[in-house]
C-alpha cells in the first residue's frame, strides 16, 4: 500500500472515530431522530450535484426500492440507534462496540446465505463477542437510568451494518460506487424526515450542537463515504476494511481528549479482544492450526 493510501485510511478512521464524539455532543440537544435527519439531509445535499446529473437520475430511478432498503439498513436505522446509544454511553465505549460489524457480517453470511462457518471464523466470532462481554460487563442494566438499552442499541446498529454489507454487495455489484452512497442517503432522508420533523425539539439547540450536526453530515458522512469509496477503488475492498481496526482507537482517543472520558482497563481489554476476534474472523490474522497427534 502506498503511503498516500495509508494516510487516507488513517484519515478515514479518524473521521469515523470522531462521529461518536459528535453524536455524543449533539444527540441530547436534538434528540436521536432529528439529529439523524439533519445528518442524512446534509449528506444528501452534499451529494446533490452527482444525483442531479441526468444519467445518475436514471440510475437512481431504476434502483428506488433497493436504495430505500439500503438507506434504512445502512443509514437511517443504525444512525438512529447510535444516536440513541450516545444519550447514555460514552463515545469511546460505542466506538469499540462498532468494531463488531465484521463479526455480525460473518454471522449474517452464515445464517442468511447459508455459507458454512469455517473453524477460523468460529474462533474469531467467539473471541470477538467475548471482548464485547468484557466491555459490557457492568453496563448490562435495563432499569431506569441504566445503560442496557444503549448497549443493545449500539449492537443492533452493528447488526444493521452487517446486513447492509451483504445487501449492498448483492444488489449493487457492478454499479458505480456513488450510486449506493448518494442514492441511499437521499432515500434515507426522505424516509426519516417526517419522523424527524415530528420529534423536532421544542427549544432550539445551542450553536455547538448545530456545529456538531453539520460536521456529522458533511465530514463524517458525505466526505467520509467519498473517501472510503476512493480507497476501495485504489486498494480494494478487503484492504479498505482494515479501517475497522483503527476506528475504535480514534473513538476512544477523541472521547478522552475532548469529552474527558476515562479509558478504563475494561475498555482497553475489551477493545483488544474484540479487535483480535475481528481480525481472525476477517482473515487478517490466521488462527493456529491444530494438527492431529500421530498414531502410537
C-alpha positions as CSV (number, residue, x, y, z in Angstrom):
1,X,0.0,0.0,0.0
2,X,1.3,3.4,-0.9
3,X,2.0,6.0,1.8
4,X,-0.8,8.2,0.4
5,X,-3.3,5.4,0.7
6,X,-2.2,4.6,4.2
7,X,-2.7,8.2,5.2
8,X,-6.2,8.2,3.6
9,X,-7.1,5.1,5.6
10,X,-5.9,6.7,8.8
11,X,-7.8,9.9,8.0
12,X,-11.0,7.9,7.3
13,X,-10.6,6.1,10.7
14,X,-10.0,9.4,12.5
15,X,-13.1,10.9,10.8
16,X,-15.4,7.9,11.5
17,X,-14.0,7.7,15.0
18,X,-14.9,11.3,15.6
19,X,-18.6,10.6,14.6
20,X,-19.2,9.0,18.0
21,X,-17.8,12.2,19.6
22,X,-20.2,14.5,17.6
23,X,-23.2,12.2,18.2
24,X,-22.4,12.3,22.0
25,X,-22.3,16.1,21.8
26,X,-25.4,16.8,19.7
27,X,-27.8,13.9,20.5
28,X,-29.0,15.3,23.8
29,X,-29.9,18.7,22.3
30,X,-31.7,17.5,19.1
31,X,-32.8,14.0,20.1
32,X,-31.7,11.0,18.1
33,X,-34.1,11.1,15.1
34,X,-33.9,14.8,14.5
35,X,-30.1,14.7,14.6
36,X,-30.1,11.8,12.2
37,X,-32.5,13.7,9.9
38,X,-30.0,16.6,9.8
39,X,-27.1,14.3,9.3
40,X,-28.7,12.5,6.3
41,X,-30.2,15.6,4.8
42,X,-26.8,17.4,4.9
43,X,-25.1,14.4,3.3
44,X,-27.8,14.1,0.6
45,X,-27.3,17.8,-0.2
46,X,-23.6,17.3,-0.5
47,X,-24.2,14.5,-3.0
48,X,-26.8,16.5,-4.9
49,X,-24.5,17.7,-7.8
50,X,-23.9,14.0,-8.6
51,X,-27.5,12.9,-8.0
52,X,-29.0,15.6,-10.4
53,X,-27.0,14.5,-13.4
54,X,-29.4,13.0,-16.0
55,X,-27.5,9.7,-16.2
56,X,-27.4,9.4,-12.5
57,X,-31.1,10.3,-12.0
58,X,-31.9,7.4,-14.3
59,X,-29.7,5.1,-12.2
60,X,-31.5,6.2,-9.0
61,X,-35.0,5.8,-10.5
62,X,-34.0,2.3,-11.6
63,X,-33.0,1.2,-8.1
64,X,-35.5,3.1,-5.9
65,X,-36.6,0.0,-3.9
66,X,-33.1,-1.2,-3.4
67,X,-31.8,2.2,-2.4
68,X,-34.6,2.6,0.1
69,X,-33.8,-0.7,1.7
70,X,-30.1,0.1,1.8
71,X,-30.8,3.6,3.2
72,X,-32.8,2.1,6.0
73,X,-30.3,-0.7,6.8
74,X,-27.1,1.3,6.3
75,X,-28.1,4.8,7.5
76,X,-31.5,5.6,8.9
77,X,-31.8,2.8,11.5
78,X,-28.2,2.4,12.6
79,X,-27.6,6.1,12.8
80,X,-30.7,6.5,14.9
81,X,-29.7,3.6,17.2
82,X,-26.2,5.0,17.7
83,X,-27.6,8.5,18.4
84,X,-29.8,6.9,21.0
85,X,-26.9,5.0,22.5
86,X,-25.0,8.3,22.7
87,X,-27.5,9.6,25.1
88,X,-26.3,7.1,27.7
89,X,-23.0,5.6,26.7
90,X,-19.6,7.3,26.2
91,X,-18.3,7.9,22.7
92,X,-15.3,5.6,23.2
93,X,-17.4,2.8,24.5
94,X,-19.8,3.0,21.5
95,X,-16.9,3.1,19.0
96,X,-15.5,-0.1,20.4
97,X,-18.9,-1.8,20.0
98,X,-18.8,-0.6,16.4
99,X,-15.9,-2.9,15.8
100,X,-18.3,-5.8,15.9
101,X,-19.7,-5.0,12.4
102,X,-17.5,-7.6,10.7
103,X,-18.5,-10.2,13.3
104,X,-22.2,-9.6,12.6
105,X,-21.5,-9.7,8.9
106,X,-19.9,-13.1,9.2
107,X,-22.8,-14.4,11.3
108,X,-25.3,-13.0,8.7
109,X,-23.4,-14.6,5.9
110,X,-23.8,-18.0,7.7
111,X,-27.4,-17.6,8.7
112,X,-28.8,-15.7,5.7
113,X,-26.7,-17.0,2.8
114,X,-26.2,-20.4,4.4
115,X,-22.4,-20.3,3.9
116,X,-20.9,-22.6,6.5
117,X,-18.6,-21.0,9.1
118,X,-15.0,-22.2,8.9
119,X,-13.1,-23.0,12.0
120,X,-11.2,-19.7,11.6
121,X,-14.4,-17.7,11.6
122,X,-15.9,-19.6,14.6
123,X,-12.8,-18.8,16.6
124,X,-12.9,-15.2,15.6
125,X,-16.6,-14.9,16.5
126,X,-16.1,-16.4,19.9
127,X,-13.1,-14.1,20.5
128,X,-14.9,-11.0,19.3
129,X,-18.1,-11.5,21.3
130,X,-16.0,-12.4,24.3
131,X,-14.4,-9.0,24.0
132,X,-17.9,-7.4,23.9
133,X,-18.8,-9.3,27.1
134,X,-15.7,-8.0,28.8
135,X,-16.5,-4.5,27.6
136,X,-20.2,-4.7,28.5
137,X,-19.7,-6.3,31.9
138,X,-21.2,-3.9,34.5
139,X,-23.2,-2.0,31.8
140,X,-26.0,-4.5,31.3
141,X,-28.6,-2.7,33.3
142,X,-32.1,-2.3,31.8
143,X,-33.5,-0.4,34.8
144,X,-34.3,3.3,34.6
145,X,-31.1,5.2,34.1
146,X,-29.1,2.1,33.2
147,X,-27.0,1.6,30.1
148,X,-28.5,-1.7,29.0
149,X,-30.7,-0.3,26.3
150,X,-27.9,1.9,24.9
151,X,-25.6,-1.2,24.8
152,X,-28.3,-3.1,22.9
153,X,-28.9,-0.2,20.5
154,X,-25.2,0.0,19.6
155,X,-25.0,-3.7,18.9
156,X,-28.2,-3.6,16.9
157,X,-26.6,-0.9,14.8
158,X,-23.7,-3.1,14.1
159,X,-26.1,-5.9,13.1
160,X,-27.8,-3.5,10.6
161,X,-24.4,-2.6,9.1
162,X,-23.6,-6.3,8.8
163,X,-26.9,-7.0,7.0
164,X,-26.4,-3.9,4.8
165,X,-23.0,-5.0,3.7
166,X,-24.4,-8.2,2.2
167,X,-27.5,-6.4,0.8
168,X,-25.4,-3.8,-0.9
169,X,-22.9,-6.3,-2.3
170,X,-25.8,-8.4,-3.7
171,X,-27.9,-5.6,-5.2
172,X,-25.3,-3.1,-6.4
173,X,-22.5,-5.3,-7.8
174,X,-21.2,-3.7,-11.0
175,X,-22.8,-0.3,-10.3
176,X,-21.0,2.9,-9.9
177,X,-19.9,3.2,-6.2
178,X,-21.5,6.6,-5.9
179,X,-25.0,5.1,-6.6
180,X,-25.3,3.3,-3.2
181,X,-23.6,6.1,-1.4
182,X,-25.6,9.1,-2.8
183,X,-28.8,7.2,-3.6
184,X,-29.1,5.6,-0.2
185,X,-28.6,8.9,1.6
186,X,-31.3,10.5,-0.5
187,X,-33.7,7.7,0.1
188,X,-33.0,7.5,3.9
189,X,-33.5,11.3,4.2
190,X,-36.9,11.1,2.5
191,X,-38.0,8.1,4.7
192,X,-36.9,9.5,8.1
193,X,-37.7,13.2,7.5
194,X,-41.4,13.1,8.6
195,X,-40.4,11.4,11.9
196,X,-37.5,13.9,12.4
197,X,-39.8,16.8,11.9
198,X,-42.4,15.3,14.3
199,X,-39.8,14.8,17.0
200,X,-38.1,18.2,16.5
201,X,-37.1,19.7,19.8
202,X,-39.3,22.4,21.3
203,X,-36.4,24.6,22.2
204,X,-33.6,25.5,19.7
205,X,-30.4,23.6,20.5
206,X,-27.3,25.7,21.2
207,X,-24.9,26.6,18.5
208,X,-22.3,24.0,19.3
209,X,-24.9,21.3,18.8
210,X,-25.7,22.7,15.3
211,X,-21.9,22.7,14.6
212,X,-21.6,19.1,15.7
213,X,-24.6,18.1,13.5
214,X,-23.1,19.9,10.5
215,X,-19.7,18.1,10.9
216,X,-21.6,14.8,11.3
217,X,-23.4,15.4,8.0
218,X,-20.6,16.9,5.8
219,X,-17.4,15.4,7.2
220,X,-18.4,12.2,9.0
221,X,-20.9,11.1,6.4
222,X,-20.6,12.6,3.0
223,X,-16.8,13.2,2.8
224,X,-16.1,10.0,4.7
225,X,-18.2,7.9,2.2
226,X,-16.4,9.5,-0.7
227,X,-13.0,8.9,0.9
228,X,-14.0,5.3,1.7
229,X,-15.0,4.5,-1.9
230,X,-11.9,6.2,-3.2
231,X,-9.8,3.9,-1.0
232,X,-11.8,0.9,-2.3
233,X,-11.1,1.9,-6.0
234,X,-7.3,2.3,-5.2
235,X,-6.5,-0.6,-2.9
236,X,-9.6,-2.9,-3.0
237,X,-12.4,-3.6,-0.6
238,X,-10.5,-6.1,1.5
239,X,-7.7,-3.6,2.4
240,X,-10.3,-0.8,2.9
241,X,-12.0,-2.9,5.6
242,X,-8.8,-2.6,7.8
243,X,-10.3,0.8,8.8
244,X,-12.5,-1.2,11.2
245,X,-9.5,-1.9,13.4
246,X,-8.4,1.7,13.7
247,X,-11.8,3.5,14.2
248,X,-12.2,2.4,17.9
249,X,-8.7,3.6,18.7
250,X,-9.6,7.1,17.4
251,X,-13.1,6.9,19.0
252,X,-11.6,6.2,22.5
253,X,-8.9,8.8,21.9
254,X,-11.3,11.6,20.9
255,X,-13.6,10.8,23.7
256,X,-10.7,11.1,26.2
257,X,-9.3,14.2,24.7
258,X,-12.4,16.3,24.1
259,X,-15.1,14.8,26.5
260,X,-12.7,13.8,29.3
261,X,-13.9,10.2,29.2
262,X,-12.0,7.7,31.3
263,X,-10.0,5.0,29.5
264,X,-10.7,2.1,31.8
265,X,-9.0,-1.3,31.9
266,X,-12.3,-2.9,30.7
267,X,-12.4,-0.7,27.6
268,X,-8.7,-1.4,26.7
269,X,-9.0,-5.2,27.3
270,X,-12.4,-5.4,25.7
271,X,-11.2,-3.5,22.7
272,X,-8.1,-5.6,22.2
273,X,-10.1,-8.9,22.4
274,X,-12.8,-7.6,20.1
275,X,-10.3,-6.4,17.5
276,X,-8.4,-9.6,17.7
277,X,-11.6,-11.5,17.1
278,X,-12.5,-9.3,14.2
279,X,-9.0,-9.8,12.7
280,X,-9.3,-13.5,13.0
281,X,-12.9,-13.5,11.6
282,X,-11.9,-11.4,8.5
283,X,-8.8,-13.4,7.9
284,X,-6.3,-10.6,8.7
285,X,-4.9,-12.9,11.4
286,X,-4.8,-16.6,10.8
287,X,-5.9,-18.9,13.6
288,X,-3.4,-21.5,14.6
289,X,-4.0,-24.9,13.0
290,X,-4.3,-27.9,15.3
291,X,-2.5,-30.9,13.9
292,X,-3.7,-34.4,14.9
293,X,-1.4,-36.3,17.2
294,X,0.5,-39.1,15.4
295,X,-0.9,-42.6,15.9
296,X,1.0,-44.5,18.6
